[in-house]
Amino acid sequence: MEASRFLPGPDGWLYAIKMFAAAMLALYIAQAVGLDRPYWALTSVYIVANPLSGAVRSKAVFRLIGTVIGAAAMVVLVPNLINAPELLSLAIALWIGGCLYLAVLDRTPRGYTFMLAGYTAALIGFPIVGAPDTAWDTAVSRVEEICLGILCATFVSSVVLPRPVGPVLSARLVAWRKGADRLALDALSANGASEAEIGRARLGLAADAVELATLTRLLAYDTSVLHTAMPMVAALEQRFVILLPVLAAIRARLADLRELNGVTPSLAALLERLGAWISAEPDRVVPGEAAALRAEVARIEAGADGHIWSDWPGMLRESVLVRLYELIDLREDFLALRAAILAPGGPGHMPRLLVRMADRPRIHRDHFMAALRGVVVAVVLLATCTFWIATGWPDGGLAAELCAVACCFTAALDDPVPSLRGLSIAVLLAAIFAAIGEFVTLPLATNFEMLTLAMGAFFIPAGLLATIPATQKLAALPIFAGTLLAVQESYAADFAAWANGTCAALLGVGMAVALSAILVPAGAVLSLRRRLRANWADLAAAARSRSSGERLQLADLFLDRMGLLAPALAATVPDEQVAGVAAMADLRVGFNLADLGGALHDLPRASPLAGALDAVLDEAAAHYSERVARDWAVVPPATMLHAIDRALDQVRDVQGDTARGIVRALVGLRRNLFRSAAPYRPPASVELPMMADALEGGAA
């Protein structure tokens, strides 16, 4: 059962209790074996905590590796630079900034290694600045404490009522499929939702697809039956994603046809039958219905053969029919994959699939934004260290530690400032709890059992915050509370230590908030613009490459960027559907350009049609290169529209599948780039009077 926005569900309570049990187990073992700072074991449990056991295992593996790397770096740096605190601060800041650059760049679970190598260096390096001769012993102790917390979290999460990734992923896939079905039915309907509503729905599904990709990667660490079905789940997810531009194209072409009264009775009947097939639940689909639908599409297409380029409605109908083919193939692939994944006795073999996809999907990586985040974090940390060195404050090292932790936690966000503000509130609440615990409740805890009861009264509710959507910004509260409470083997209350620790924590996170807001005041807008520019640069490259191999790679990149754009658009653009629709249109343009490039290889280079297509691709490359240079929207030039129309004139001399592919691509370019242009008019020599009347009515 899912948690509501403001109240935890049963899964949330289970997660909070399990993580508290793991934290107290780690604390008990750390005290029993005499580790130097047992509270680090407790805190480490909450750092790797996740409601999904597969996610805990993946974070555990990468955190162990990152912890060792960070500790090794500090063993090397601190003793050699201890006499030059400025250089040491610079070295640690550069190390953390470099690690965050790699972590932001690598958006797979592996990126957690780099993040941990960064802030583990801060947790180990700053406390030993005053005692460099203990660097090795301190590093070993921190690694032991952190590893103990990781192992306890992994053990409890995996053994005590584990929550595998598989069922959660299955539920998300079902929800995604239902959302896509609603989009499909809307695309086929004559009375669909508004373009704004559809734009928001597409952005939401694209964002969900990015989350699905993350969950799919976690299957490698899962224990559910879907663990063996990871290739099939990935294939299913790819087909869901490619479905979005197909549905967008169908909706746009049918809207144009309806404006021109170009939907024939046979096409209308096909759309109704296709809608009924999509509406049926997967378990109730009539066998052979997909083949029957394909046959019906082929029959309509054959009836129009020879006339698809005689008028604009005919070209639009051809484009719709091909997209309907793709829709049928995608849904049949989905049904085949679903049956194989849910086969009795566990997932079966990969079925024969109709739609070819990229073997290794590409994801968006922005080196500039990753480097910018690393530089900002390094500058923030240097400023905090400068204050520490200048004042000689003994607890300034804690400020630097928590500043580094806060920056690392939020480094991957387009705009980290809101989350950093949430961390500031978490630190303040943690300080209040630490004061109550240290001076009120802990003095009454005369044994470990009473300590557990006293801490459970806070840590269990605090753990619940991570499971409630409205309070997820306070998810780090148990981490800061464990750090400030600093439970040792024996009780020793010290008001000065508490006050200094609280001030240091608030200063560290406050510096992160203030300087991040100053150095990158419009991070979300900057990320949004760079992703849109990356789309345009890829379109210019696709137009220049003259290759059909770009098609699948473009789909992966564009849809991944759309998923990343969704939260940025919601935060920065009031009418986010405008940019969302534009991004989807850009993807469809990319498909069209790749298809034209592939068609050129089937034409004689000296033919008039090949020259006309070269002109279209050259115009597209110049247009999108200009958009990249100007860093925002540029109206496509009229010369490009003329080039598209000249190519449509020339395609009449070519027959067969090549001609159909060229017509589809040119119609797509014309529709996506010149939505307000008058319908294409074929040369007068092939235009029938009744067609001219229809076109005049459509233009009006």
LOSEVO-205206 format. One record per residue (C-alpha): x, y, z; residue in one letter. Coordinates in steps of 0.1 Angstrom, whole numbers, plus 2048, in hexadecimal, padded with zeros to 3 digits. Layout:
REM residues N
XYZa...
//
This chain:
REM residues 700
800800800m80E8227F6e81183E810a7FB85C80Cs80B87E807r80A88682Df80686583El81D84683Ep810825832g817802841p8367FF82Bd84382083Ag83F81485Dw8507F3855l86D806845y87181E863a87180187Ci8897EC868k8A2808864m8A1811888f8A67EC891a8C47EB87Aa8D280C888a8D07FF8ACm8DF7DE8A2l8FC7F1893a9008078B2l8FF7E98C9y91A7D68B6i92F7F68B2a92E7FB8D8q9347D78E0a9547D58CBv9607F78D7g96080B8B7l96B82F8BBd94B8408B0r92F8278B0p9158428A6y925841883w91881E87Fa8F5829889l8F7847871t903831854s8E481B856v8CF83984Ey8E6845832i8E182581Ev8BC820829a8A281A80Fn88080A810p88A7F17F4l8A27D67FFs8B27D57DCg8BA7FA7DEa8CA7F5801v8E07D97F3r8EB7EE7D5s8F380C7EBk9057F6804a91D7E77E9v9258097DBf92881A7FCr941801809l9568077EAi95282D7EDg95A82D812t97B81B80Dv9858327F0i97D851804g990844823a9AE83C80Ea9AE85F7FFa9AE86F821m9CA85882Ev9DF865811v9D588A812l9D2894837v9F5889844pA06899826n9F48BA827l9ED8BF84CiA068DC84Fn9F48EF834a9CF8F183Ep9C7906820e9D58EC808l9C58D081Bl9A38E1819s9A88E77F4l9B28C27EEa9948B5801i97C8CD7EFa98A8C37CDl98889E7D6w9638A27E0i95B8B87C2g96C89E7AAg9598827BAc9388947B7l93F89C792y94287678Cl92486E7A2a90D88778Fv91A87C76El914857775d8EE85477Br8EF82F782t8F181F7A5p91781E79Fr9188447A3g91183F7C8y9368337CBt9438557C1f92C8687D7m9368537F5l95B8567EDa95587C7EFg94388180Fy954864821t97487881Ba96489582Ea95887F84Al97B87084Fi99188D845g9858AB858f98389A87Bp9A888F878i9B68B186Ev9C08B8892g9D0896896a9E088B875p9F4870886d9D485D88Ct9C985E867a9CD839861w9BC82E882d9A084787Dt99A83D859a999818862v98081F87Fs969834869r96A81984Ev9617FE868e945813877e93681C855i9397F8848c9297EB867l90B802861g9097F883Di90A7D3845l8EF7D6860c8D87EA849a8DD7D082Dt8D77B3845f8B77C0854v8A97CD833s8AF7AB822s8A479483Ev8887A5851v8697A783Bl87E7B281Cp86D7C8802r87B7BD7E0p87E7D57C3v86B7BD7ABg8477C27B8p84C7E87BAv8597E9797l83D7D378Bs8237EA79Aa83480978Ar8357F8768l8107F076Av809814774a81F821757w80D80A73Er7EB81674Ak7F783A746g804833723a7E382171Ad7D0841724r7E785570Dl7E283C6F1a7BC83D6F4l7BD8636F5d7D38646D6a7B984E6C3l79B8616CFs78B87E6BEa78388F6DFn7A388C6F3g7B28A170Ea7C18C3709s7E58C66FDe7EF8D571Ea7E28B6731e7F289E719i8138B171Cg8138AD741r80A88973Ea827882726r83F89473Dl83388075Bg83785F748l85A86973Da864871761a85585076Cd86983E751a88A84C760v87F83F782e87681D772l89981C763a8A8821786t893806795l89C7EE778t8C17F3780r8BA7E97A4l8AD7C7798l8D27BB797a8D27BD7BDy8AE7AF7C2d8A278D7CEt88078D7BDs87877879Fv87C796789l8A1794790h8A577B774t88E78F75Da8A37AF75Dm8AA7AE737p8847AA730m87B7C5749v8947DD738a8857D4716a8627DA723l86D7FC731e87D806710q85D7FF6FDr849813715f860830710v86082F6EAi83A82E6EBl8388526F6l8448626D5p8308496C0v8108536D3l8198786CFa81D8746AAa7FC8616A6i7E987C6BAr7F88986A5a7F1888683r7CE87E68Cl7C78A1698a7D38AF676d7BE895664l79E89E677r7A38C366Fe7A58BA64Al7888A164Dn7A1887641g79886A659v788850642t76D83864Fp78581B64Ds79F82E661l78583867Ba77A81367Fa79F809683l7A482369El7858176B1e7917F26AFr7B47FC6B9l7A680F6D7g7927F16E3a7B17DB6E0w7C57F46F5i7A97F770Fs7A97D2716a7BD7C6733e7DC7B1728p7CD791736d7AE796721r7BD79E6FFv7AE7896E3v7C97736D4p7D177D6B0g7C27A06B4e7E47B16ADa7E879E68Da7C57A7682a7CB7CC68Al7EB7CB675r7D87BB658a7BE7D765Ae7D97F265Av7E97E163Ca7C77DF62Ar7C180462Fi7E580C624e7E27F7605a7C28085FBg7D482A5FCa7F381D5EAd7FD8345CEg7EA8525DDh7FC8585FEi80F8765EFw7F38825D9s7E58995F4d7EE8A4618w7D388F629p7DF870618g803877625m7F587C648l7E185C646r80184963Be814857659s7F884D671v7F682A663l81B824668v81A83168Br7FC81A692l8127FD686y82C80869Fe81280B6BBl8057E86B4i8297D96B4d8327EB6D4l8137DE6E6r8187BB6D9e83C7BC6E6d82F7C8707f8167AA709l831791700a84A79F71Al82F7A0734r82677C72Ea84A771730a851785750i832778762l836754755a82D73976Ep84C72D780g85F74D77Ag86976275Cp86E74F73Cg88475671Eh88577770Bm8697766F2p86D77F6CDr8677A46CBl85B7B96AEl86A7DB6B6v88F7DE6B4r89F7F36D0m8C27FF6D9a8D67E46EAd8E67FD703r8CF81A70Bp8E083B70Er8D985372Ai8DF87972Ch90088473Br9098A973Ed92D8AE746h92A8D374Bf90E8D1765m9208B5777a9408C9778a92C8E8783l91D8D47A1r9408C87AAg94F8EB7A9v9328FA7BDv9368E07D8v95C8E57D9a95790B7DCv93D9077F8v9538F080Bl972906807l95E924815a95390F833t977904839c983928836t96C932851f978914866w99D91D861i998942866a98593F887t998921895g9779138A0w97D8EF8ADp95B8E38A0d95F8F387Eg9698D1871g9458C5877l9388E2863a94E8D8846a9438B384Ae91E8BA849l9228D482Ec9328B9818a9178A0821v8FB8B8819a90A8C27F8c91089D7EEc8EC8947F7f8DE8AE7DFt8F98AF7C4a8E489D7AAa8C78B57ACl8C28D1792d8BA8E97AEd8C88DD7CFp8BE8FC7E3v89B8F07EDp8A88CF7F9s8C58DF80Bl8AB8F581Dr89A8D5827g8BB8C8835l8BF8E8849s89D8E1859i8A78BD85Fa8C78C9871v8B38E1887l89B8C5891l8B88AD896a8C88C68AEa8A88C98C2i8A58A48C5f8CA8A18CEa8C58BA8EAa8A78A78F8i8B88868F4g8DA890903e8CC8A4921f8AA894928v8A587091Ct8C8861919l8D186893Ep8B4852947l8BF835930a8D381F947t8D680292En8D57FB909f8B07F090Ae8A6812919m8BC824900l8AA8128E4t88881C8F1l8938408F5a8A28438D2m8858308C2g86D84B8CDa87F8638B5f89184E89Af87283A890i85D858889p87B869879a87F84B862g85B84E857l862870848l87586082Ba85584C821t83D869821i83E87E801p83689F813a85489B82Bt86E88A816q8858A9818k88A8A083Cl89587C834a8B8884841a8AB88D864l8B786B874p8DA870864i8DF892873f8CF888894a8E686A897g904880890t8FB89C8A9l8F08838C4l9118718C1a9088548D7v9278448E6q92C8268FCe92883B91Cs912859922y92487B924a90E89A921a91F8BA916d90B8D990Ff9288EB8FFa92F8CE8E8a90A8CC8DEw9088F28D8a9288F28C3n91D8D38AFg8FB8E28A8t90A90389Dc9238F1887a9088DC877a8F28FA870l90F90E862l91A8F284Bg8F88EC83Cv8F091283Cg910919828m9058FE80Fa8E390F80Bv8EF932808a90D92D7F1l8FB9157DAs8DF92F7D6a8F994A7CEi90F9367B7l8F49257A3v8D493A7A8p8C192A78Ba8CE90678Ag8AD8F777Ea8A9910762v8CD90A757l8C98E4757s8A88E8743l8B98FD729r8D78E7726r8C18C8721r8AD8D9706l8CD8E46F5r8DA8C16F7a8BB8B66E4n8C18CF6C9w8E68C66C6a8DC8A26C1d8C38AB6A6l8DD8BF694a8F58A1696a8DA88968Aa8D38A066Ca8F78A1663r8FF87C668s8E786F64Dr8E384F661s8C483B66Cs8D882C689g8D284C69De8AC8446A2r8AD82E6C0l8CA8406D1q8B68616CEl8988516DDa8AC8466FCd8BC868701l89E87E6FAf88786B710l8A086972Cd8A488E72Ar87E89372Am87D87F74Bg898896759l8868B574Cl8658AD75Da86F8B9781p8828D7773a8648E275El84D8DE77Ba8638F4790a86C90F777t85291175Bv82E91A763p82190B742d8388EC743e8248DB729q8328F370Ev8568E7713a84A8C3718g8388C26F7v8558D36E6a86D8B96F4a85789D6E7m8548AE6C5a87A8B16C4d87C88B6C8l8648856ACr87989C696v89788869Fg886868693f87C879673n8A088566Cl8AE863674a89585365Cd89E86B640l8C3865645g8BD83F642g8A7844623a8C3856611l8D7836611h8BC8255FCd8BB8415E1l8D38485C5p8E98655D0r8E38785AFa8BD8755B1s8A88955B5p8988865D4l8BA8805E5a8C48A45DEg8A38B05EDa8A789B60Cl8CB8A8610d8BD8CB610a8A48C362Bv8BE8B3641l8D68D163Bd8BB8E9645e8B38D5664a8D78D466Fa8DB8F966Aa8BB90067Dh8C38EC69Cy8E78F869Cs8D991B69De8C39126BAr8E09046CDv8F49246C7a8D893B6D2r8D09256F0d8AA9276EBw88E9236D2a89392E6AEv87792E694v87E915678p886927658p86E92963Ba88A91A625t8878FA639m8628F8632l8688FD60Dh8838E260Ea86A8C961Ei8508D1604d8688CD5E7r8728AB5F5a84D8A25F7l84A8AC5D2d8678965C9q85C8775DCv83F8715C4r8598625ACd8628465C5v84E8275CEq84D80D5E9g85880D60Ed873827608t85A8405FBa843839619r85F83E632g86985F622i84686C621v841863646r861875650a85A89463Bl836896648v84389366Bg85C8AF666l8428C5657r8298BF672r8418C368Fn8548E1683l8398F4670f8198EE682r80890E677s81390B652a7F8905638a7F48E062Dp80C8D4613y7FF8D75EFr80C8BE5D6p8148CB5B2p7F58D559Fa7FB8B9585s7F289E59Fv7D88B15B3e7B48A85ADl7998C35B0p7888B35CEm7AA8B05E0m7B08D65DAa78E8DD5E9d7978C8608a7B88DA60Cl7A98FC609e7908F3624g7AC8E663Ag7C1905635a7A591B63Fa
//
